[in-house]
């Protein structure tokens, strides 16, 4: 990405220099005039974007950072700007000791254990769900690579497939969530295909439930020993990471299904850029299709794959809508953003939400930097 | 020297090797399906044909998986759920078509619905039940305002910024550009609470300005992609226009906007779709009771935000009908402009 920018800029600068060099010899005054015009209009044309970005991103970032040290409450805290203005008086105090502690919410995020029945705190529970949903990223990448290779063959109607596979990407998440919710319901079509309709005494397997209550082991789940099959097994009950497993599975299936088309198009674009001459040379040298794919195509595709991984990890950390629409805000299924939404906006504790937001920003930044570090190591 | 020996020896070795008849037959079968083995060499034409057939089977199966949920959605929206005792059964047991659908007219004699009964319910009373005087037409109007006004103005502001970054030389241009580009590193959810508090003190929430004004300032990603496109345009056009006495504003309106139309249209359509489906923005920023909520938010409200209940308890088919109504406009738009949109996305893929 950055290479192409640099190249483009170099080209445009060269062009600009070449253009300016010609009139410079003849007359002097109009050039200064033109430069003034350039500077003036350059600023005028991009001032709306600058205002928008600074206002809605940078100022908000600073405000969120400042808010996280205060005890601001959105419901009875009054005007936020006024509050920030007299921030010195509103530093967060520790509710137990009464002492002033600006980092209270940050330490709370990492220590508080009372909110969940997990052997971990609230932040850990939500973060675990978020990371769990990222299983979908490699699955989606492999599937879309497979379909992209199929589509980039020289076949008729390749474009039609491209369009059809992209349909889920343009559809509204809400419609898709409701469709999947009903398709995965107890008497739904998926249970019909998998033959799970006789679970739970004829009710059907419950994909979308949070935890089991009865003490039935794996045997119940796989229907051995002639026991009554049920979706409420101890498997879903005991270890925290198993709770709501099937709900999470449905959400992963849905997000992979929804995101497939975009990745396929990205990969097709990458595949069409692979050097055909190298491929042919490899073929003449006797390499088979598999070797050509791994040794010639994959190295050329590497930038596209890297871009895809970076963007999907950033997007995956911000998963919010799918779990929430499937089953509501639950610490068993919801992603990290729910933590911000529930505490910072619904419960009104803006400062706590802002602190969680800052932690999220740091996590995403570190993950992205880690990926770029791996990338730079790979190039050496 | 060694290489030469190998080449000479190889055919001799192959001739000596004898295969069992089973292995020979197996090789023949493989060759018939286009796979070369030691006994038989498959023709290239056959290999390509078999590969194509395999590809088609895989892709058609994938297409079925991609399209089936949409078909299911449409079928469910025609389910007849007027009989309270069996309504949930009817909508959940659909595979291809509901057992009791409004099309067949098998519903009870007491209710007077037609084919589009669920849609009619959704249009007339579905949203009113959850939000007082809030009708479907209000939701649609809201959605149109939220997705047309900010997108049209935002794309033009982005294009003007892109023009400035790509074609005008001014001091600090690159510094400003990278300063703006760094903004995409800031994740939206982490500044959500501060934005919420700010919009609240600006009083933009009840009237829905929160979904209009921020979008009107353009977005840096849109500007970035249009800028990439503008680098491909020759600078000589602008120079020629300048010599003819046109100002920058005139150049922007007369040359850049028409020439960069494909990129601007593609980016505009993509952001239109994003705004049309923007459930999260409305759900987080606009209060429940306000009449400014958009269509996805209103539909989610009918289902009690995923928790079930509200209107969905009585009639889930109307919720699904609403989902179809929400999907149809973007589908039509995508069908009309698929070449432009896919082309723009392909360009993104090859650029990165």
Interface residues (C-beta under 8 A of the other chain):
Chain A: X1 X4 X8 X9 X11 X12 X15 X16 X19 X34 X35 X37 X38 X39 X41 X42 X43 X44 X45 X46 X48 X49 X50 X51 X52 X53 X55 X56 X57 X58 X60 X61 X63 X64 X67 X72 X74 X77 X79 X80 X81 X146 X147 X150 X151 X153 X155 X159 X161 X162 X163 X164 X165 X166 X167 X168 X170 X171 X172 X173 X174 X175 X176 X177 X178 X179 X180 X182 X183 X185 X186 X187 X188 X189 X192 X257 X260 X261 X262 X265 X266 X267 X268 X269 X270 X272 X273 X303 X304 X307 X314 X317 X318 X320 X321 X324 X325 X326 X327 X328 X336 X337 X340 X341 X344 X345 X350 X353 X354 X356 X357 X358 X360 X361 X364 X365 X368
Chain B: X51 X52 X55 X56 X58 X59 X62 X63 X65 X66 X67 X69 X70 X72 X73 X76 X89 X91 X92 X93 X94 X95 X157 X158 X160 X161 X163 X164 X165 X166 X167 X168 X169 X170 X171 X173 X174 X176 X180 X183 X185 X186 X187 X188 X189 X190 X191 X192 X193 X194 X195 X196 X197 X198 X200 X201 X214 X216 X217 X218 X219 X220 X223 X228 X231 X235 X239 X242 X247 X248 X249 X252 X273 X276 X277 X279 X280 X284 X296 X299 X300 X303 X305 X306 X307 X316 X319 X320 X323 X324 X326 X327 X330 X331 X334 X335 X338 X342 X345 X346 X347 X348 X349 X350 X351 X352
